[in-house]
Protein backbone atom coordinates (compact mmCIF):
# COMPACT_ATOMS: atom_id res chain seq x y z
CA UNK A 1 0.00 0.00 0.00
CA UNK A 2 0.93 3.66 -0.34
CA UNK A 3 0.24 6.77 1.70
CA UNK A 4 -0.42 9.78 -0.52
CA UNK A 5 -0.76 13.33 0.76
CA UNK A 6 -0.47 16.77 -0.82
CA UNK A 7 1.16 18.48 2.18
CA UNK A 8 4.79 19.03 1.20
CA UNK A 9 5.78 19.38 4.87
CA UNK A 10 5.13 15.69 5.51
CA UNK A 11 6.35 14.35 2.15
CA UNK A 12 8.95 11.63 2.67
CA UNK A 13 8.13 11.28 6.38
CA UNK A 14 6.53 8.36 8.19
CA UNK A 15 3.42 7.94 10.27
CA UNK A 16 4.26 6.27 13.61
CA UNK A 17 2.39 3.04 12.83
CA UNK A 18 3.42 2.66 9.15
CA UNK A 19 6.78 1.67 7.69
CA UNK A 20 6.19 3.34 4.30
CA UNK A 21 7.03 6.97 3.56
CA UNK A 22 4.37 9.48 2.61
CA UNK A 23 4.32 10.16 -1.14
CA UNK A 24 2.62 12.81 -3.26
CA UNK A 25 0.23 12.60 -6.21
CA UNK A 26 3.08 12.82 -8.73
CA UNK A 27 4.70 9.74 -7.14
CA UNK A 28 1.38 7.94 -7.41
CA UNK A 29 1.14 8.72 -11.13
CA UNK A 30 4.71 7.51 -11.74
CA UNK A 31 3.93 4.12 -10.20
CA UNK A 32 0.16 3.65 -10.36
CA UNK A 33 -1.45 0.87 -8.31
CA UNK A 34 -4.09 -1.54 -9.61
CA UNK A 35 -6.53 -0.37 -6.95
CA UNK A 36 -6.78 2.83 -4.94
CA UNK A 37 -8.93 3.44 -1.87
CA UNK A 38 -9.36 7.07 -0.85
CA UNK A 39 -9.85 7.37 2.91
CA UNK A 40 -10.95 11.00 3.00
CA UNK A 41 -14.66 11.45 3.63
CA UNK A 42 -14.45 15.23 3.28
CA UNK A 43 -12.46 15.33 0.05
CA UNK A 44 -13.08 11.81 -1.27
CA UNK A 45 -15.19 12.77 -4.28
CA UNK A 46 -12.80 15.57 -5.27
CA UNK A 47 -9.78 13.27 -5.00
CA UNK A 48 -11.54 10.48 -6.90
CA UNK A 49 -12.35 12.89 -9.72
CA UNK A 50 -8.71 14.05 -9.82
CA UNK A 51 -7.55 10.44 -10.08
CA UNK A 52 -10.07 9.55 -12.77
CA UNK A 53 -8.97 12.57 -14.84
CA UNK A 54 -5.32 11.49 -14.71
CA UNK A 55 -4.27 9.56 -17.81
CA UNK A 56 -1.55 7.81 -15.76
CA UNK A 57 -4.22 6.29 -13.50
CA UNK A 58 -6.61 5.16 -16.25
CA UNK A 59 -5.98 1.49 -15.43
CA UNK A 60 -6.41 2.04 -11.68
CA UNK A 61 -9.69 1.15 -9.98
CA UNK A 62 -10.50 4.13 -7.73
CA UNK A 63 -12.97 3.94 -4.84
CA UNK A 64 -13.69 6.18 -1.87
CA UNK A 65 -14.22 4.99 1.69
CA UNK A 66 -17.80 6.29 1.40
CA UNK A 67 -18.44 4.08 -1.65
CA UNK A 68 -16.99 1.11 0.21
CA UNK A 69 -19.18 1.75 3.25
CA UNK A 70 -22.29 2.10 1.07
CA UNK A 71 -21.56 -1.17 -0.74
CA UNK A 72 -21.39 -2.97 2.62
CA UNK A 73 -24.87 -1.80 3.69
C-alpha positions in Angstrom: 0.0 0.0 0.0 0.9 3.7 -0.3 0.2 6.8 1.7 -0.4 9.8 -0.5 -0.8 13.3 0.8 -0.5 16.8 -0.8 1.2 18.5 2.2 4.8 19.0 1.2 5.8 19.4 4.9 5.1 15.7 5.5 6.3 14.3 2.1 9.0 11.6 2.7 8.1 11.3 6.4 6.5 8.4 8.2 3.4 7.9 10.3 4.3 6.3 13.6 2.4 3.0 12.8 3.4 2.7 9.2 6.8 1.7 7.7 6.2 3.3 4.3 7.0 7.0 3.6 4.4 9.5 2.6 4.3 10.2 -1.1 2.6 12.8 -3.3 0.2 12.6 -6.2 3.1 12.8 -8.7 4.7 9.7 -7.1 1.4 7.9 -7.4 1.1 8.7 -11.1 4.7 7.5 -11.7 3.9 4.1 -10.2 0.2 3.6 -10.4 -1.5 0.9 -8.3 -4.1 -1.5 -9.6 -6.5 -0.4 -7.0 -6.8 2.8 -4.9 -8.9 3.4 -1.9 -9.4 7.1 -0.8 -9.8 7.4 2.9 -11.0 11.0 3.0 -14.7 11.4 3.6 -14.4 15.2 3.3 -12.5 15.3 0.0 -13.1 11.8 -1.3 -15.2 12.8 -4.3 -12.8 15.6 -5.3 -9.8 13.3 -5.0 -11.5 10.5 -6.9 -12.3 12.9 -9.7 -8.7 14.1 -9.8 -7.5 10.4 -10.1 -10.1 9.5 -12.8 -9.0 12.6 -14.8 -5.3 11.5 -14.7 -4.3 9.6 -17.8 -1.6 7.8 -15.8 -4.2 6.3 -13.5 -6.6 5.2 -16.3 -6.0 1.5 -15.4 -6.4 2.0 -11.7 -9.7 1.1 -10.0 -10.5 4.1 -7.7 -13.0 3.9 -4.8 -13.7 6.2 -1.9 -14.2 5.0 1.7 -17.8 6.3 1.4 -18.4 4.1 -1.7 -17.0 1.1 0.2 -19.2 1.8 3.2 -22.3 2.1 1.1 -21.6 -1.2 -0.7 -21.4 -3.0 2.6 -24.9 -1.8 3.7 
